[in-house]
């Protein structure tokens, strides 16, 4: 009996142990890997300090460099001696194809400008180191021509070197800033001239209307009732 009892008890214990072993939870390799905390990109980013670039602040505006101020009384000093009175004289008057011309000789490099509307002048070459210009317009017309020495003109200076403080003017001749207006002698001469009356037979115009159509050379004499040549 004892041997049978012992054998039964031993067999029962083996069954109980086997059953308990079968009921234990099975953990696979994948579950073990999933259970282990895996670092993510987010965690690495949070653990690594991020440096934010500092935006540059507004650059400081450079202070403009002004030209020096003129000494007292210096601004109104007249132009130097190279500013001279130009030479200008009428050389001849003539007609070409019934058009009047005035030939004027001026010194080389001088500038000229017609002051009378309807008359215009143009360059006509050089002679004996002099510049020649011809002027033309209606016949028997008085006109004025101004001739100037360019040495007296205000020189053109670049803007970046002519900066002056507010309410100041830049004196081109002296290269400095002043509150006084710049005075410059024009050194010009004015010629008062008259265009020539070219040869026209005004007597053929017996009617006032026909005479007036040729008023560049003729005029209607109301008292004598004839068309006369302008002189």
Beta strands, then each sheet from edge to edge (+ up, - down):
strand 1: 88-96
strand 2: 99-107
strand 3: 111-114
strand 4: 120-127
strand 5: 130-136
strand 6: 142-148
strand 7: 169-171
strand 8: 176-178
strand 9: 188-194
strand 10: 218-221
strand 11: 226-229
sheet 1: 1+ 2- 5+ 4-
sheet 2: 3+ 6- 9+
sheet 3: 7+ 8-
sheet 4: 10+ 11-
end
